[in-house]
Amino acid sequence: MIDLQKYVDGLFRHQRLTPEVQDLKEEILSNMIAKRDDLLAQGLSAENATEKAKESLSAIDYLIDGNQLTDVSKYHLECMQTLLLNCIVFWIFSLPLLFTHYALFSYTGLALVIISGCAYILRKDKKENTVAFLSITASKRRSKIAWGIWGMFFLVIVGTMAALTFGSDIWFGRPLNIDGPCQMANIAVRFYLPLLTIIIPITISNFSKILLKSRREYEDE
């Protein structure tokens, strides 16, 4: 019993134990115990019966809803390509910052393009054909978390910027005073910077879409 419990725990060690997965785990353990008892009744030793019961199930990934047989090599390559393209988009939209005090963001964008480009080239040259089960559910959950964190970050930063920029005028009931286009540009840049970070949740969401496109059928395994 203890050996089978440890074996089943090992099968599920990388799985998120939702109520459904916990029920599946208990069902598998129950079936293995029943199989071992049947083998014992047929005259096998306890050790052999336990090993035979373990051999009846060597993996559980395909039994869990939300898991997908995936061409991992294709998935990783397309993720790297998407990351490169999104870094290029970030860099292009950061180019106007070269004419402000925030030029470092544009240089950072260029550095990200170079790094992700090199990583993509290295990945593209690798000749691999790896297939594995990946969790669509976990991928979608990461996407939702990324959008949630970014949304809170954006609201906090924009709210803070607005308070620092216009707070005193609003508090004392004074009209908003913007001295010319230069000050207007400086104010606009403060709100533009946090908006650029939207590329992060967009990229993570793209990874989820790529995962769905990288599905492999069981007969192709």
PyMOL commands that set and color helices and strands:
alter all, ss='L'
color gray80, all
select helices_A, chain A and resi 2-11+19-41+46-55+61-63+72-99+103-125+136-171+180-196+199-213+218-220
alter helices_A, ss='H'
color red, helices_A
select strands_A, chain A and resi 67-71+131-135
alter strands_A, ss='S'
color yellow, strands_A
deselect
rebuild
show_as cartoon
